């Protein structure tokens, strides 16, 4: 009897280790949507935060962030760097990721060549504060295309958003 119980326990440990190993080596375009689903179970308040951000309008456009990212494959919204209580009140960084998109922007340099990223990973980085179950601050801090990050003071920030809304 003890032998059977020990085999079941060892089998469960091996299965959990195998699933964890697979999760660790997954490419980001598969890992991020999975992480979003896991956060939906582990952080009950995450859906409220993400829905508020999805419904927010893209600066200088009529499209919402959720509609913009859903046009591309494997889009995901994840919460990182959270300093919150059990109800989700506090400050956090929220990422909106999408993969395999093309971002074409007019060059802001004198060479007159357009800047185009193909099959790009785009990450929207939001600074969010939440109090009493409501968002009090939600700021799109920067847009990262592949390894290039564009802050609000960079002209490519808005050009990237405009390109993704087209």
Buried (B, 14 or more C-beta within 10 A) or exposed (E): EEEEEEEEEEEEEEEEEEEEEEEEEEEBBEBBBEBBEEBEEEBEBBBBBBEBBBEBEBEEBEBBBBBBBEEBEBBBBBBEEBEBEEEBBEBBBBBBBBBEBEBBBEBEEEEEEEBEBEEBBBBBBBBBBBEEEEBEEBEBBBBBBEEBBBEEEBEBBBBBBBBBBE
